[in-house]
């Protein structure tokens, strides 16, 4: 199935957006699907024209917002929540515009919105209300005052409903600000809900350089050995130290960055770690997709990728997704689509150099659905392609080829329905909520 990643018509009308003009943009950050087939797409739209922001003409003023759109199982947009900029009556939005935002749908249907460095918001399934917020503001003054009440920078769910999270820490090495640094897991039976901030058990540390930390850098909901994580009370050795043992140089993973962990099951997870990004070319830089169990033991890696030939640094394709119900992991970058089983063996490599799969370079892999479908978003055409994954990963290439052939047919049908301008799909049917 192909579905449009839509913009609400009211947003286009309010800001007098010309879809053919330069100086504004729209992109999709993340997409998740529910077991019943509903799809939630998290996107952002904005325009910047410098001094034009002082203009009284809505067509010239700057704007910057984010939105979540719910699609029914047949792909129809049913509701959109706008946030990150003042509401139409001028009151502040209940949700700040976040960096690297992601979504998760909790077992009761509540939508969890997370963003760096550690903000979490719970939103009703119909997108009409913010149910709870735990925020971690940016900025030097906020860091100095320790304002806010953070929870997680990302959340993913295991099959039984446990929360697999990254949580932030201040005062790592000589870095300023807070950074996602802890991989943490909720205990069975605990829930995240208004008035219930589920306690998380730390199972891995990315970077253990914490000499500058004080008691003010600890958060009671992230614990290790019965006490809040901080300074030396944390899982050890760190992922940086573990991965450096097998690297060509002990400094390869210094100042590396950790991606969003993905659950391969209730007790096995993929944790991506990428070497430092340089201003010059980064192709060939180190990276690892570590396999971590629920006790914090590194059980291996997703094998079979070459640091240069399969580099995720070209185009900065840093997402790894997993199907925890079937124990499979997937990664898409400019060189190929890759699939592994739960023990880390590479079961499928689909090269984007092969003619049937060249179109994959125009897509970003965003998530895997509970039904075992890959969700791929087209960078420029703003369409979401669902790729059913066969039970045997050896047949993945045929499934992808079939989906790519059907993409054009689905796109043409949607063009007749929406009449997009410059590949922007404007919808007026979904109910819009200003959070």
N, C-alpha and C positions, 0 to 999 in steps of 0.2 A: 504493500500500500504506500502511496505517496500523499502526504498532506501538507497544506500550506502553513508556514510560520507567519502568522498574520499580525498586522498592526490595526488597532481600533480606529475606525473612521473619526471618532470624536477627537482623538489625539491629532490626527492630520488636520482636522478642521480648526481646532483651537489654536494651533501654532502655524496655520497657513503653510503647511509643508508642501513644497513642490517636489514630487518624487523624482523629477528629471534633473533637479538642481544639484550642484556640488555643495559641500559644506555641511552636510548632515549624513547620518549613517544609522544603520540598523544591523544588529547581530544577535545571534542566539548563543547563550552561554551553556545551557544544559537542558536536557529533556529526560523526563522519567515517565514510566507507564505503570498503571495499577494492575493487579491481577484480573480485574473486571474489564480491562481494555481501555480505560480512560487514559489520556496523555496530558501531561503538564509540561509546557514549554516556557523556559525562563529566558527572556530576551532583554535587550537594552536599545534605546533610541535616543539620539541627541543631535544638537546642532550648535556649532560654535562659529561666531562671526566677529569676535573681538569686541571692539567698541560698539558694534551694532547692538550689543546687549542693552544699551541705554535707550534704544529706540522705543517709542510707544507703539510701533507697528508690530503686531504679532508675527508677521512674516519675516521680520528681521531679528527678533529677539532670540537669544540663546535658550536652549532647554536641554535637559538631560534627565532621563528617567529610566526605570526598569519596569518590567511587567511579567506577570505569569498568566498564561492563557491555557485554559482547560479545553481539551477536545474530547468529544464523545467517541465511542469505539468506531464509528463510521467516519471520523475525521472532522466532524462539524465543530467549529468553535462555539462554546456555550457560555463562557465567562472569561473576563480578563480583569486582573487586579493591577492597577497602576500605583507605583510608589517611587520614592526617591526624589520627589520634587513637591512643592506645595500643592495642596488640593485646590480645586477651582475657587473655593471661598477664601483662599489665601492662608489657611491654617497649615502648619507643618505636617508633612507626611509622618505616619507612625513608624515607618521603616526607612532607614537611611539607604542611600545607594551604596551597595557593597562592592568590594573588589573580589574577583574570582568567585562569584556566587554559584551555589549549587542547590539542588533540591533533593528531598527524600520524602516518600509518602509513608507515614507511620502506620502500624497495623490497624488503627481505628479510622484511617482515611485522612487524618490531619496532615497538612503539608508543612514540612519543615524546610525553611529557607536559611541557608548558612552562607557566611562570607568571611573573608579574612579581615582582621586577624583572628576574631573569635566570636562573631555575632551570630545569634540564632533567633529566629522568629517562627512561631507556630501560627498557621493560617487555616481557617476553616476549609473543608473540602470544596465548598462552593465559591471560595475566594472572596467572600463578602466581609470577613472580619479577621482582625489580628487577635489571636487568643492569648498569646504570651510573647514576651520579648526578653532576651538576655543579650545586652549589647556590649561591645568593646570598641569605643571610639578611637579614631586615629588622632595623631597630633602630639606635639611635645608637651603641651600643657595637660592634656588628658593623661599622658603617661606619667608625668610628674605627680599629678593629683590622684592617680589610680581611680579615675572615675569609671563608671560602668560596672556591669555584672556579666562577664563573658560566659559562654558555654562551649561552643565548638566552632572550628573553622570549616569543618565538613562532616557530614553524617552519611553513612550508608547502612543498609539493613541486611542482616543475615536472614536465612530462611525462617528461623524461629522468632525473629523480631528483635534480636539484640542490636544495639547501636554500635557500629564501628566508626570511631571518630578520630579526627586530629584536633588537638587542643593547643593553644598558644602559650608561649612563655616570654617574659621580658628578660633582659640582661643576659643574652647568649653571646659569648665571646665579646667582641667589641662592637657588635651591631646595635644600632638604635632601634627603638620600637619593639613591638611584639612579633613573634614569628611562630607559625605552626610547627611544633617540635615533638609532640607526644602522640603516639598511637595508643588509643585507649578504647576499652570495650565495656559496655554495660553488662551487668549480671543478669542471668535469666530471670524473667518476671518483673524486672524494674521497668518503669515507664517514664517517658518524657511527656509531660502534659502541664497545663496551667496549674501552678502550685506544686508540681512534682518535678524537680530538677534531678533526673536520674544520675546517680553516682557512677563515675567511670573509673575502671581499673586500668592503670597504665601498664601496657605490655611491651612498649619499645620507646626508646629515645632516639631521635635523629642525631642531635648534636649535644654532647655532654659538657661543653665548655661553659660552666655555670659559676665560675669563681666570683662574679659580680653580684650574684643573686642574694636577696635578703628574704626575711619572712614575708615581706610585702608582696613578693613575687609568687606566692603560693595561692592556690584556689582549692577550697574544701571539697569541691565535687570531683576533682581529679586526684586519685589516691594510689599509693603504692605501699605495700606492707602495712596497711592500716593507717597511714598518715598522708597528708597532702604532699604531692610531688613538689620538690624544690631542692636546689643544691645537690647534695649527694644522695638524697632519697629518690631514686629513680631506677628504672631497669638499666642494667649494665651487662656487657659493654654496649655502647651505642651502635646504631646501624652504620654510622660513619666509620667507626673503628672496625667493625666486622667486615665491611666491604673493602676496606683498605688493605686487609691482610692478603686478599687475592688480587689486588691491583698491581700494575706494573711499578707504580711508585706509591709510597706511603702517603703522598700528598694529593693523590688523584681525587679523592673525595672530600678534601678540605674545602669548606665553604660551599658544599653541594646543597641541593634543594630537594625536598621531599614532595612527591606528588600525592594525589588523593588515593588512599588505600581502597581496595576493592575486595569484597568478600568472595572467596571461592567455596565457602561453606560456613557452618556455624563455628568452626574452630580452625579455619585456614584462610589466610588473607594474602593478597598481593600488595606489596608496598613499593612503589616506584621511587627510585633515587637517581637524580641526575647531577652530573658534575657541574662545576662552576661555569656560568655563561660569560664569554668574553666578547668584547666589541668586535674583534676580528672573527673569522670563520670558526664555527664550533663543530663542524662535521668531524667525527672521529673522537669526540670527547666521550669520557666514560659515562656509563649509565648501568643500572641494574634494576631488575624487577624481582625483588626478594620475596620469598615465600615464608610467611611468619605464622606460627600457630598461636592459639589463644593463651599459651603460657609465655609467650615472648621468645620462643626458640626459633631461630632462622633455620628452616628445613631445606633450603636450597634456593634456586632461582628459576625463573622462566628462561629456558635455555634456547640456544640456536641462533641468536642475533649477532651480527658482526657490527662492531662499534662504528665502522665507516660505511659499509655497504647498506646497513639497515638503520642508519642514524636517525633518531627522532628529533635531533637538533635542527635539521633542515625543515624550516617552516614551524619549528617549535611545537611538534606534535607530541605532547606529554601525557596524553590520557591513556590509561589502561582500564578496561571494563571487564566485568566477570559475570558469569551466569552461575550463582551459587547453588541453584537447584539441580544443576547437571555437572558441576565441577569443571567449568571451562573458563578460560581467560582469552581476551582479544586485545589487539593493538593495531592501529592504523597510522601509518606515516606516509611521507611522500614516496617511499620505495616499495611499500607493500602492506598487505593485510595479513596478520599473523594470528594463529590460534593455538592454544596449548590445552592440555588436559591438567588435572589437578596435581599430578606429580612433576609438572614443569616441562614435560616433553613437548617439543614443537610438533604439532600434528598437521599444520597446514601453513604454507607460505604462498601467498598470491602476489606475484610481482606486478607492480603498476607499469612495468615496461612492456608487458604482454598486451596486445591490442585490445582484447575484450575488457581489460581492467584499467586502462589508462584514465578513465573517467573518475576512478577512485581518488585521484589527486585533488579533485574539486570538492571532496567531502571531508567532514570531520566526524570521527566516531565519538558519540556522546554518551551512550549508555547501552545496556542490554536489558530487555524487558523480562518480566517473570515468565512469559511464554517462550523465552529463548530467542527473541528477535534482536538483531542489532539495529540501533537507531543512528542513522547517518544524516547529517545536515549539510546541504549544499552551501558553500561559502557565499556565492553570489546570487543564486536563484532563490534562496530562502525557502527551500522545500525540505521536508523530512522524508527520508526513505527508510522503510522498515524491511529488513532482510531476514527472513526465516532461516535459522541455522538448523541443518539436518542433525539427526541423532549421531551419525558418524561424521566426524570432522573431515574425513577424507573427501566428502562430497560438498564441502563448503564452496569450492571454486564454482561448481555448477550452479549452486544456489545464488551466489553473488552475480554471476553472469546473467541469470534469469531475471534477477531483481533490477539490474542495470538496464536490461532491455525493456522492462516494463516501466521504468522511470519516465521515459519519454512519453509513453502513452498516458500515464497518470498526469504528467505535467500538462499535456495538451488539453485534457479534460478539465483541469483546474483553470486553465487560461480562459476557456469558454465561460466558466462559472464566475471568475473574479475579474477578468480583464485587467491583469496587473500592468502597472506602469513601471518600467525599469526594474522589473522583477520584485516589486513590492506588492504584497497581497493585502489589500485593505478590506476589513470586515466591519459591517455595521449591524450584524445580527446578534453578536454576543453581548451579554450584559456587562457593563463596565463598572468596576468598583474602585473608588479612590481611597486607598488605605492610608 
